[in-house]
Amino acid sequence: MRIYALIVAVAIASFFKAHAFAVANNPSPNLDEVAARVIAQQGVVGASVLVAQGGRILLHKGYGLADLGLEAPVKDETVYHVVGPMLPFTGIAVLQQMERGKLSLDDEISRYIPEFPMQGHHVTIRQLLNHTSGIVDYHYLGDPIEATSRQPKALDEVMALYAGRNWVNEPGAKWDWSISGFQLLVTIVERVSGQSFADYVQRNIITPAGVKSTNYCDDFNVVHGLAHSYRKSGEGYAPANENDMAYNADLRFCSTVGDLYQLWRAIQ
């Protein structure tokens, strides 16, 4: 189990909603106490918390440590490696390409990724977006290239993890979350836009939103102000190498809670 030094407003909004409503006119003390208590109870090493309601920021503060070894405190705008909060931007990139006439949501993915073995199935971009493709999630298949997980992967290397495997169900039959679908969507965006996914997101989402601390990050670049992540180890913590699992380009972004808040407001 990984203990990430991050709590993002979009992830905890429902937890704080009642508290935010109750203390809207005097927010800081009560929300501060709630955040501190939750972080302590969950054993989180460090977190930046942003809570907003109706466009008004009620709490924006750092708790705990961003680096255990250096005992560096978390700030309100400490940078973190983020996974879940950035995945919706893959869908945004796809929809932008649809608006620009580069693709249709009902196009079959074989049109853009002809090398993917469909095994007689027909899968649309829409089914990748709504997780009804039936394509197996490669997280559940084991990782035959885990020993080289910190090295960049080519498309065919990642696709080999799940291509040709048994399908979970017939396309369109049922909902079933699959990280494999995100990787295929990233590939489609890259092929129709002619840009790497990192460049596309930077030019078409991050820069227009006016955020400054959200960037593509991997093990080959220095990210200033980046917090470390940790996992439980006995009675203490050990480093969690968060990029180990990040084959997908859309899993390799670093950001702050303030940037994420501004990004979400920009696309509303």
N, C-alpha and C positions, 0 to 999 in steps of 0.2 A: 504493500500500500504506500502510495506516495503522498507526502505531506507538502503541498505546494504553498509557497509563500504568497498566496493570492486569494482575496475574496473580492469578486467584482459585483458591482451594484446589480447587474442584470441577473446574477446568479442567486442573490440573496434578497431581491426586492420583495418577494412574497413574505419572507420572514419578517422584514422590517415594516411592512405596509401598515399594519395596525398600530405599531409604535409611532410611525411617522405621522399618521393621522391624528393620534392623540396628543402629540407634542408639536404640532405644526407651528404654533406661535412661540414656542420656547424649546426648540429641537435639540440643541447640542447636548445638554447633560444626560437626558434619558437615553437617547440613541447611542451616545458614547458609552454609557454603562452596558447597554445591551450588546454592542459590538465587542467590547472588552471581555464580557462574560462568555459569549459564544466562542470567541477565539481561544480563551483559556480552557473551556470545557472540551473543545475539539483537539486540543494539543497542537494548534497551528503555530509554527515557528514565528511567522510574521505575516502581516497582511495590510494592504491598503484598502480602505473601505470608503465607498462613495454611495450615498443614499440621496435620491432626488425625488421630488414630488411636484408635478405640474410645472416643470421647468425651473423649480427652485431647489438648489442644493441644500440639503438639511444636515449632511455630515460628510466631511471629506478629510480623512485623517489616517495616519499610519500607526500600526501597532506592532510591537515585538521587534525582531531582528531580521535584517535582510541578509546578513552574513554572520553565522555563528562564530566562525574562527576569528573574525576581526571585531566581533560584537558591534557591528554597524547597525544602527537603528533604521527601521522602515520609515519612509517619509510618505506624505500623502500622494506624491507622484513618483514613487519608486517604480522602476521598470521591471516587468515580469515577462517570462516566456508564457504565452497564453495559447490555449488549444480551443476549448469549446466556444468562447466568445467570438472567435474569428471565423468559425465554420460557416455561419450564415452569409458571410461575405462571398463565399464561393457561389451561393445561389444568386446573390446580387450581381456578380460578374456575368453569370449566365443570362440573367434577365436583361442586363444592359446589351448583351450581344443580340438578344431577341429583338429588343427595341430598335437596334441598328440594322435589323434585317439580315444578320449574319447566320441565323439559325431559327428553327421553330422548335417549340417544346415537344411537339409530336414527331419530330425527326427521329428515326432510329439511330442508335449510337453507332451502328456499323457503318453509317455514312461518314463518320468522322474518325472512327477507330476500327478500320476494317480488319486489322490483325487480331482483334480480340475474338476468341473462339466462342461463338454464340450457341453452339451445340443445338441448332435448330430453333432457338428462341428468338423472339423479337422484342427488344427493349428500347423504350423511348427515353429522351432526355428528361421528360416529365417524370417518368418512373424512377430515374436516378434521384431526382430532386425530392420526391415524396417517399423514397425508400420502399418502393414496391417492385423493384427490379427482379428480386429473387436471387441476385448475385451474392454469394457468400461473403461475409465479413472476414477479411484475412487475419484479423486479430485472433480469431478462434481456431486458426489452422496451425499454429506454431510458426516459427520463423527460421527457415533453413539457412538464412544469411545473417543470423543474429550476431555472429562473431565479427562481422564487418559492419555493424549497424551504424557506426559513427562515420561511415564513408558515404559520399553522395551516391545515389542510386539512379540508374537509367530507368526509363519507363518499362522496358521489357523485364528488368530485374524485379521491380515491384509487382508488375502484372503477373509474373510467374508464381507469386505467392498464392494467387487465387484463380487465375485463368485455367480453365479445363477441369476445375473441381466440380463436384456435385452442386447443383443449384438448391437453394433453400426451398423455393417454391416456384410455381409458374409466374412469369411476369404479370403484375397487376392483380394477383390473387390475394395478397395480404401485405400488411405493413411489416417490415423487418429491417431494423437499423443495420446499415452496412457502411463501414468506413471506406470500403472498396469503391462505392459509388462516388464519393468525394474525389478520389484519385482520378476516376474516369472523367468527372466533370472538369477538373483542373486541366486535364489533357485536351478536352474539347475546347475550353476557353483559349488555351495556348495555340491550338491549331487554327481556330477561326480568326483570332486576333493577330497572330504572327508575333506575339510577345511571350516572354516567360511569364508565368503567373505572378511572380514577385513584382516584375516591372508593371504588369497590367494593373494590379491592385494599387501600386504606388501612384500611378498616373491617373487612374480613373476613380479611385475611391479615397485613398488616404490624402493625397495632395488637395483635391477639391474640398475635402472636409476641413482643411486647415489645421490638422493635428501635426505635432512636431516630434513626438516620441514613439510613434508606431513605425516599425521597420521590419523588414525581413531579417531574420537572424538565424545563424547556424553556428557550428563549431569552428568556423574559419573566419569569423569577424568579431571584433570587440564591440560589445554593446555597452555604452557608458551608463552607469547607474543601475545595471541589471542585478536583481536579487538572485541569490542561490535558492535552489529548492532542495528539500530534504525528505527522507523517508524514515519511518520508525526503525530503530535498530536496538533491540533489547530495551533498556531503560532510557536510551537516548536517541540520537538521530545520526544518520549518515547521509552523505550527498546523494541526491537522486539526479541522475544524468537525464534531464528531461528531453533532450534531443535524440536519445537512443531510439525512440519509436517513431521519430518524425520523418518517415519516408515522404509523405505527402507535402507538397509545397505549401498547402494551406494550413499546415500544422506548425510552420516555422515562422511565427511572427512574435514580436515582442511589443508590449504596449504598457500603458498606465491606465488606471481606472478613469482618470480625467479624460484621456484620449478616447477610451471606449465609450464613455458617456457622450462625448462630442460627436463621435462617429455615428452612434445610433440616432442622435438628434438630427444629424445631417441627412440621414436617409429617410426620415419620417415624412 
